[in-house]
Amino acid sequence: MTSLSTVYLIDDDASVRRGLGRLLKSAGYDVITCDTPEAYLALPSYRNPSCLLLDIRMPGMTGLELQRALHETGRHPPIVLLSGHVDAATAEWAISEGAVAVLSKPVDYDTLVRAIELGLARAR
């Protein structure tokens, strides 16, 4: 991992953004947080290599809808999905559409870092 590795953390829960943001920064990642998928899409530019750490359930556009929208526009950033309520069908669909991993909250630190590193390896 290098300082050029960016994680876009997209979650509607401010406490999750703060906690995971601090955790990821302490692991050496550059972290950019967004409270909605729409806020991520409105960013003026995107850094590479990067990985999205994306909540599945959010008001408005969901994480799965963002994943679909990115694919429709030809952008395929590596995505690690997080949710407090993951079902097998959702996880299977997300993986079949290219997600690196679908993880349950609260997430284990080592599992999270392995998934992000796998995503960053795909981005390189």
Secondary structure, DSSP 8 states (H G I E B T S, - for coil): --TT-EEEEE-S-HHHHHHHHHHHHHTT-EEEEESSHHHHHT-S---SSEEEEEES--SSS-HHHHHHHHHHTT----EEEEESS--HHHHHHHHHTT-SEEEESS--HHHHHHHHHHHHHHH-
